[in-house]
Amino acid sequence: MALIKHGNDGLFIQPNRTISEKEDGTLSGSVLWEGARDGGGVLPIIGSAHPDDVRLEMVEATFTFMPNNKVQVQGSYFGLNASTTVKVISYSGAQNQEAIETHPNFEQFAGTGKAPKNGAQFDALTNPEGEEYYQFLGFFQDDGGSSDFVGVSSYLTAGTQVSVTYWTDRQPKLNKRMKIVNRISGFSTPKDVEDFLYLDTPYRQVGSFFQVTEQYLGSGKRGWNGDIYK
């Protein structure tokens, strides 16, 4: 049975139709029609407006064929209370793996090329200007016995991943991906985060509406490299 032009000749809207509003600004509703299957009436169509509130449109229709040549059409509706709904922030913790020689206290537990500690080994090199410098090779067992640092090559730092989700009646544009932003409105930036990288904007469509998710990745204390991410 095809969904065709909206009408109610032979199909009658039943009592107790509903509209619900959620905290995130979305609206949902339902309407039930009933009538003769061959009564000559036309049926409600996907995309048609809710009879009580034009902000909602039909996104699903369920047909129930009953005895005595009767039919019911259950219409499910969806809509928004504003052109763009309230933005909902989600924070998910993460961990980053960094080279141990980048640790802020590296020299305290590894020493230097001239005075290594805890089994740290360095390779003496010379730059083009003839100046000597040291390259960290790793932690190894020293003559004094085993060290707690033997084999350690990296350490974990806290990662910051933030998503901002909302609904809109406008199709999102994807021209802000991989851009540096200083802050996220409504989110308290951790002390060890300098700025954020706007990763992407995945979205899904429901009827004429779009559920959008902005994805951000927090930097470390040094911030994202502006020469790489414009």
C-alpha positions in Angstrom: 0.0 0.0 0.0 1.6 3.2 -1.1 1.8 6.4 1.0 0.2 9.1 -1.0 -1.2 12.6 -0.6 -2.3 13.5 3.0 -6.1 13.3 3.6 -8.7 11.7 5.8 -11.6 10.8 3.5 -12.5 7.5 5.0 -9.6 7.6 7.5 -10.2 9.3 10.8 -7.7 10.5 13.3 -8.2 8.7 16.6 -8.2 10.4 20.1 -5.1 10.7 22.3 -2.5 11.7 19.8 0.8 12.8 21.5 3.7 15.1 21.3 6.7 14.8 23.7 9.6 17.2 24.2 13.0 16.0 25.5 15.7 17.8 27.3 18.0 17.9 24.2 15.4 19.9 22.3 13.9 17.1 20.2 10.2 16.5 19.7 8.5 13.2 19.1 4.8 12.4 18.5 2.3 9.9 17.3 -1.0 9.9 15.5 -3.4 7.0 14.8 -5.7 6.9 11.9 -8.4 4.3 11.4 -10.9 3.6 8.7 -12.1 1.4 5.9 -9.4 -0.1 3.8 -11.2 0.6 0.6 -13.0 3.7 1.7 -11.5 5.8 -1.0 -9.5 7.9 1.4 -5.9 8.9 0.9 -3.2 8.1 3.4 -0.8 10.3 5.4 2.7 10.4 3.8 6.3 10.3 5.2 7.4 13.9 5.6 3.9 15.3 6.3 3.4 17.6 9.3 1.9 16.6 12.6 -1.8 17.7 12.6 -1.2 19.6 15.9 2.3 21.0 15.4 4.0 21.7 12.1 7.5 21.5 13.8 7.2 17.7 13.6 7.1 15.6 10.5 6.2 12.0 10.0 9.3 9.7 9.8 7.6 6.3 10.1 4.2 4.8 9.3 3.0 1.4 10.5 0.0 -0.2 8.9 -2.2 -2.7 10.7 -4.8 -4.5 8.6 -7.8 -5.6 10.8 -10.9 -7.6 10.3 -14.0 -6.2 8.6 -11.9 -4.5 6.0 -10.5 -2.0 8.5 -7.0 -0.5 8.5 -5.0 1.5 11.1 -2.1 3.8 10.3 0.2 4.6 13.2 2.3 7.7 12.3 5.5 8.4 14.2 6.7 12.0 14.1 10.0 13.8 14.9 11.0 17.4 15.1 13.0 20.1 16.9 11.9 22.9 19.3 14.4 25.3 17.6 16.4 25.6 14.4 19.4 24.4 16.4 18.9 22.6 19.7 20.9 22.9 22.9 24.5 21.6 22.6 25.3 18.6 24.8 28.9 18.1 25.8 30.5 14.6 26.3 34.0 14.1 27.7 35.8 10.9 27.4 39.2 10.4 29.0 42.1 8.9 27.1 45.8 8.2 27.4 48.6 9.2 25.2 52.0 7.4 25.0 55.0 9.8 25.0 58.7 9.1 24.6 60.3 9.0 28.1 62.9 11.6 27.1 60.1 14.2 26.8 59.1 13.8 30.4 59.4 17.1 32.3 61.5 15.4 35.0 63.6 13.3 32.7 66.9 14.7 33.8 66.1 14.1 37.4 65.8 10.3 37.0 68.0 9.8 33.8 70.7 12.3 34.5 72.6 13.7 31.5 75.0 12.4 28.9 78.0 13.2 31.1 76.4 12.0 34.3 73.7 9.4 33.6 71.5 7.8 36.3 69.5 4.6 36.7 71.1 2.8 33.8 70.4 5.5 31.3 72.8 5.4 28.3 73.5 8.2 25.9 75.4 8.4 22.6 77.8 11.3 22.1 77.2 13.0 18.7 78.6 16.0 17.0 76.4 18.5 15.0 77.6 20.2 11.8 78.9 23.1 13.8 81.2 20.8 15.6 79.3 21.0 18.9 78.9 17.8 21.0 75.4 16.7 22.1 74.0 13.5 23.5 71.2 11.3 22.2 69.3 9.1 24.7 69.5 5.4 23.8 67.5 3.9 26.6 67.6 2.5 30.2 69.8 -0.6 30.6 71.0 -2.6 33.6 74.0 -1.0 35.1 76.9 -2.3 37.2 75.1 -1.5 40.4 72.3 -4.0 39.6 68.8 -3.8 38.2 67.1 -0.4 38.0 63.3 0.3 38.1 63.8 2.1 34.8 65.3 -0.8 32.8 63.4 -1.1 29.5 61.3 2.0 30.0 61.0 3.9 26.8 57.7 5.8 27.2 55.2 7.1 29.7 51.4 7.8 29.7 49.9 11.2 29.7 46.2 12.1 30.1 44.4 12.6 26.9 41.3 14.8 26.4 38.6 13.9 23.9 35.4 16.0 23.8 32.3 15.7 21.6 29.5 18.3 21.3 26.2 16.9 20.0 23.1 18.8 18.8 20.3 18.7 16.3 19.7 21.2 13.5 17.5 21.7 10.5 20.4 22.7 8.3 22.8 20.3 6.7 26.2 20.7 8.3 29.2 22.0 6.4 32.5 20.1 6.7 34.9 23.0 6.2 36.3 23.3 9.7 37.9 19.8 10.1 41.5 19.6 11.4 41.5 23.2 12.6 42.9 24.5 15.9 40.4 26.1 18.3 41.4 27.8 21.6 38.4 26.6 23.6 35.1 24.7 23.5 32.1 26.7 24.7 30.7 25.2 27.9 33.7 23.0 28.5 36.2 23.6 31.3 39.7 23.2 29.7 42.1 21.1 31.8 45.3 22.7 33.0 47.5 20.5 30.9 45.6 21.3 27.6 46.7 24.4 25.6 44.1 24.2 22.8 42.0 21.7 20.8 42.1 20.2 17.3 38.7 20.1 15.7 38.8 16.6 14.2 35.5 16.1 12.3 31.8 16.6 12.2 30.0 13.3 11.7 26.2 13.5 11.4 23.1 11.5 10.6 19.8 12.6 9.0 16.3 11.9 10.4 13.7 13.2 8.1 14.6 16.8 7.4 16.8 17.1 10.5 20.4 16.4 11.3 22.0 15.1 14.4 25.5 16.6 14.5 28.6 15.6 16.6 31.6 17.9 16.7 34.7 16.0 17.7 37.7 17.6 19.5 41.1 16.4 20.6 43.0 18.2 23.4 46.6 19.1 22.9 49.4 18.8 25.5 50.8 21.9 27.3 52.7 23.0 24.2 49.5 23.1 22.0 49.0 21.9 18.5 51.5 23.0 15.9 50.0 25.9 14.0 52.3 25.3 11.0 50.8 21.8 10.5 47.2 22.6 11.4 46.2 25.9 10.0 
